[in-house]
Amino acid sequence: MDKFFLKKDNALLVIVDIQQRLAAAMSVKDKVVTNTVHCIEAAKVLNLPLLVTEQYPKGLGRTIPEILQALPEHVPIEKIAFSCCGEQSFLDAIAAVGRTHVILTGMETHVCVLQTCIDLLRAGYHVHAVADAICSRSKENYRVALQFMRDAGAVITCTETILFQLLEKAGSEEFRTLSKRIK
């Protein structure tokens, strides 16, 4: 049951490849960007570490401006492997933060997000794939990839569930800040 419980001291946020040329091809880009920004704001308010990756930025462009503007100072991890875990600097960065639960957002669900998810699961991490903060060009690829991740052992969740799990209770300044975002 431990995999289902997100706490601000055991979680980190991973944003996979929300890049200019990929985002332009996504019909639900706005929803995914909005929800990813909600997750970024939660990470900032709750002091969660976060990692951002870029798949072959020379060809796919850099992280989109809407995400960049929300991010605290960061250096994206560039990769050519579809799985983030195929990049040693990603593995080093994720190990360095010492968290066990990975909140996973990004593009595309059936390629880089899926391969990262299953590699993280195999490495012993608990993965929470945020269904409304990931996407694919095709609804069928998106749906199949979510089921694949669930079958592999990931928790399929949504942005508001993530936020309220991390907050745990109402009444705090963090709650007031984050609840304003989703109204």
N, C-alpha and C positions, 0 to 999 in steps of 0.2 A: 504493500500500500504506500510505501514511502515515495514512490515515483509521482503520486498524485498531489503531494503537498509542496507547494511553492512557499518559500519564506525569503524575506529580503536578505538573509545571511547565507542562503544556499544557492541563490539563483544568479545567472548572468544572461544578458541579452546578446544574441547573435543576429546580425542583419546581413543577409546573403544577397549580394549582387543586385541591388536596386539601382540600376544604372540607366543612363540616358537612352541608349538604343533598345535595351530590353523593355524598359518601362513604356516606351512609345508604342510597343506592339501589344500591350495589355489592355483589354477592354475594361477591367476593373481597377486600373491603376490608381484612381483617386481614392477609392476605399482602402486599398492596401497601404497607400502612402499615409493617409489620415491615421489609420490604426497603428502603423509602424511608428509614427510620430508620437502617438499616445504612449506606446511602449518606451520610446526614448525618454519622454518626459517622466514617466514612472521611474526609469533607471536613474535619471538625474536626481529626482526628489528623494528616492530611497537609497541612493548611493550604490546602485548595482553596477558592476563592471559591464562594459559592452564592447563588442568587436564588430567591425564592419569589413566585409570582403568585397572585392571587385574581380570579376571574371574577365581576364584579358581586356583591360581598359583601353588599350590601343585600338581594339576593334569594336568594343561595346560602349565606349565612353566611360566617364566617371560617374560616381554616385550622383543622383539627381539633386538639384539645388534644394528642393523642399526637405530632403533628408539632411543634407549638409548643414542647412541653417539650424536645424533642431539639435544637431550633435554637439556635445562638448568637444574640446580638443581631441583629435584622434588622428591616427595614421591608418588608412585602409590597408588591409592585407591583400596584396595582389596575388592572383592565382591563375593557373591554366588548367589544373585538375578540376573536374566538375565538383567533387567533394571538397569542402574546405579542409577536411582532414588530410587531403593529399598534399597540402602545403605545410612544411615543417614549421614555419613561423606561426601559423594558426595553432598547430598542436602545442607549441611552446607557450603561446599567449594564453590559451585556454587552461593549460596546466598551471600556469603562473598565478591565475586568479583563485585557484583552489575551490571552485564551486562545483557542485554535483548536479545541479538542475539547469538545463539550457533552454531558454525561451528562444524559439527559432522563428524568424520572419524572413521574407524575401522572395526572390524570383529565380527560376521557375520551379514550381512545386514538384514536377515530375523529373527534374534533372538535378540541379545543384542542391536544392533544398532537400529532396529525397535522399540523395547520396550522402550528404552531410549528416542527415538524421540517422541513417542506418549505421554509418561509421561511428558516430557518437555513441549510439546504443551499444554497438559492439565493444567500444572502449570503456563501457561501464557508466556512462552518463545517463541521466533521466532527461528525456527530451519532451518539451511541451511545444508542439507545432501549432502556431496561432493561425487557425484556418481563415480568419478574416484579415490577416496581414501577410498572406502569401498568395501567389497566383501563378497560373499558366496561361498561355495563349488560348488553349482549348479547355472547355469545361470538363470534357471527358478525361483529359490528362490530369487535370486538377483533382477530380473525384477519385480516380484510380490511385493516384499518388497518396492522397489522404488515407485511403483504405490500406494501402501498402504500409504506410508508416504506422498506423494503428496495429495492423497485424504483426509488425516487427517489434512492437512494444512501446511506441510513443504515445503520449497523451495528446489527443486532438482537442483543442480548446479554442477560446476566442478572447479578444482583447479585454473586454470587461471582466471576464472571469479571472484573467491574469492580474489585472489591476486590483480587484477586490481580494483575491487570495494574498497578494503581497501586502496589502494594507491591513488585513485581518480584522480591523474594527473601524467604526466611524469616530468622529470627534477630534481627530488629530489635525494638525496643520497640513500634513501630507494628504489626508483624506480630503480636506477642503480644496486643496490645489488640484488634485487629480479628478475629483468628482465634477468640478467646474468644466473640465476638458470634455467630458463625455455627455454633457447635457445638451 
